[in-house]
Amino acid sequence: MTEDEKAVTVLGLGAMGTALAGAFLAAGRPTTVWNRTPGKAGALVAGGAVEAATIDEAARASRLVVVCLWDHRSVQQALDPVAGALAGRTVVNLTNGTPGQGRELAGWARRHGAAFLDGGIMAVPPMIGGPGAFVLYSGAQEVFDAHRDALDALGETMWVGADPGLAALHDLALLSAMYGVTMGELHAFAMVRSAGLSTTAFAPLLRRWTDAMSGFQERMAAQMEARDYTTGVVSNLAMQAAAFHNFYDAAHEQGVSPELIAPLYPLMQRRLVEGGGAEDLTGLVELLNTRRTTA
Ligand SMILES: NC(=O)c1ccc[n+]([C@@H]2O[C@H](COP(=O)([O-])OP(=O)(O)OC[C@H]3O[C@@H](n4cnc5c(N)ncnc54)[C@H](OP(=O)(O)O)[C@@H]3O)[C@@H](O)[C@H]2O)c1
């Protein structure tokens, strides 16, 4: 492979873009970087990167152009003026966005003669290039295959489908699960603090409990595939809903806002009304489809 074929451009040198560029450099890729605000490339240039003076120069420096900016709008603002320079190249957008935004960018790239992948980074910057990082990609498989070697520098690569919206869909689904756990943990810590107790002493207990209560994802998925939420249930919805009001009452007693745990209770009540008392909590997923029709 020639140096030209190995070359990568990274647009955006925030915390994540800097980590991405560093990983490409570490993998021996000639790396060109650009950032809207100059002055952020010092360490990368010291490590062998080339800092482009303009985004146009950066876009023309490599066949593979990786974009990691603030949001979808900033990507549009940055790329629109250099559409001509991106023709014939591959744009990989690793900026967080929605499935619709991923599809929109794919259409934009197609109209301007660029190949395109959308991506979702499942890591924080210090993890990039290490064994714990994985990055989701969607778009044409041949485009992914053509650049997989380069993208492997960032973390484990996973292609999730030809629909360019699917990387963002998976990314946001996984992040939603992370935020759900964090919301429960924040509420738990707030309860402990409200009693004047040590959060440090509580942390190992919280970890033990969340570890014990994780690992049911495959069982949940099987229940959803079968749309059978009642077989082998050990903690049914009626029992859980009966106890759930204690969470509100205890929070009020302790002067803690229940807002992080509040959304679950009305869903439990609705499912109970629908006759789901014998089900696992998994049955609540049926209520989340806003397009569902009542047969
Ligand atoms: N950090 C993480 O843990 C993490 C994890 C996974 C995914 N991500 C995603 O990675 C993306 C970047 O995150 P980050 O942590 O690197 O954020 P960041 O440190 O705040 O950096 C934001 C970058 O976007 C640039 N930017 C903002 N508006 C722009 C515009 N209109 N035109 C051109 N450039 C613009 C900034 O340039 P200036 O320096 O000129 O302001 C900067 O380079 C986000 O979509 C984020 O969701 C981040």
The ligand as a Tripos MOL2 file, in Angstrom:
@<TRIPOS>MOLECULE
LIG
   48    52     1     0     0
SMALL
NO_CHARGES

@<TRIPOS>ATOM
      1 N1        -15.9540   12.9730   23.9840 N.am      1 LIG1
      2 C1        -16.6000   11.8210   24.0720 C.2       1 LIG1
      3 O1        -16.6120   11.1240   25.1190 O.2       1 LIG1
      4 C2        -17.3430   11.2920   22.8750 C.ar      1 LIG1
      5 C3        -17.6710    9.9060   22.8100 C.ar      1 LIG1
      6 C4        -18.3170    9.4360   21.6820 C.ar      1 LIG1
      7 C5        -18.7090   10.2940   20.6680 C.ar      1 LIG1
      8 N2        -18.4130   11.6410   20.7830 N.ar      1 LIG1
      9 C6        -18.8620   12.5400   19.7190 C.3       1 LIG1
     10 O2        -17.7590   13.1110   19.0480 O.3       1 LIG1
     11 C7        -18.1200   14.4160   18.5690 C.3       1 LIG1
     12 C8        -17.0520   15.4110   19.0290 C.3       1 LIG1
     13 O3        -17.0050   15.3750   20.4500 O.3       1 LIG1
     14 P1        -15.7890   16.0100   21.2340 P.3       1 LIG1
     15 O4        -15.7810   15.3680   22.5850 O.co2     1 LIG1
     16 O5        -14.5590   15.9610   20.3970 O.co2     1 LIG1
     17 O6        -16.3090   17.5190   21.3700 O.3       1 LIG1
     18 P2        -15.4240   18.8330   21.5810 P.3       1 LIG1
     19 O7        -14.1710   18.5100   22.3270 O.co2     1 LIG1
     20 O8        -16.3340   19.8570   22.1520 O.co2     1 LIG1
     21 O9        -15.0120   19.2580   20.1070 O.3       1 LIG1
     22 C9        -15.9620   19.7800   19.2040 C.3       1 LIG1
     23 C10       -15.2910   19.9840   17.8720 C.3       1 LIG1
     24 O10       -16.2830   20.4420   16.9310 O.3       1 LIG1
     25 C11       -15.7420   21.6060   16.2800 C.3       1 LIG1
     26 N3        -16.8310   22.4500   15.8100 N.ar      1 LIG1
     27 C12       -17.9150   22.8580   16.5010 C.ar      1 LIG1
     28 N4        -18.7270   23.5900   15.7110 N.ar      1 LIG1
     29 C13       -18.1290   23.6540   14.4940 C.ar      1 LIG1
     30 C14       -18.4630   24.2450   13.2660 C.ar      1 LIG1
     31 N5        -19.6030   24.9320   13.1190 N.pl3     1 LIG1
     32 N6        -17.6230   24.0820   12.2210 N.ar      1 LIG1
     33 C15       -16.4800   23.3850   12.3560 C.ar      1 LIG1
     34 N7        -16.0890   22.7980   13.5020 N.ar      1 LIG1
     35 C16       -16.9060   22.9250   14.5600 C.ar      1 LIG1
     36 C17       -14.8950   22.2560   17.3430 C.3       1 LIG1
     37 O11       -14.0120   23.1670   16.7380 O.3       1 LIG1
     38 P3        -13.4380   24.4450   17.5380 P.3       1 LIG1
     39 O12       -12.2230   23.9550   18.2770 O.co2     1 LIG1
     40 O13       -13.1410   25.4150   16.4770 O.co2     1 LIG1
     41 O14       -14.5380   24.9010   18.4860 O.co2     1 LIG1
     42 C18       -14.1860   21.0270   17.9040 C.3       1 LIG1
     43 O15       -13.1570   20.6020   17.0550 O.3       1 LIG1
     44 C19       -19.5220   14.7310   19.1350 C.3       1 LIG1
     45 O16       -20.4950   14.5140   18.1430 O.3       1 LIG1
     46 C20       -19.6600   13.7280   20.2760 C.3       1 LIG1
     47 O17       -20.9990   13.4020   20.5440 O.3       1 LIG1
     48 C21       -17.7240   12.1470   21.8430 C.ar      1 LIG1
@<TRIPOS>BOND
     1     1     2 1
     2     2     3 2
     3     2     4 1
     4     4     5 ar
     5     4    48 ar
     6     5     6 ar
     7     6     7 ar
     8     7     8 ar
     9     8     9 1
    10     8    48 ar
    11     9    10 1
    12     9    46 1
    13    10    11 1
    14    11    12 1
    15    11    44 1
    16    12    13 1
    17    13    14 1
    18    14    15 2
    19    14    16 1
    20    14    17 1
    21    17    18 1
    22    18    19 2
    23    18    20 1
    24    18    21 1
    25    21    22 1
    26    22    23 1
    27    23    24 1
    28    23    42 1
    29    24    25 1
    30    25    26 1
    31    25    36 1
    32    26    27 ar
    33    26    35 ar
    34    27    28 ar
    35    28    29 ar
    36    29    30 ar
    37    29    35 ar
    38    30    31 1
    39    30    32 ar
    40    32    33 ar
    41    33    34 ar
    42    34    35 ar
    43    36    37 1
    44    36    42 1
    45    37    38 1
    46    38    39 2
    47    38    40 1
    48    38    41 1
    49    42    43 1
    50    44    45 1
    51    44    46 1
    52    46    47 1
@<TRIPOS>SUBSTRUCTURE
     1 LIG1         1 GROUP 0 **** ****
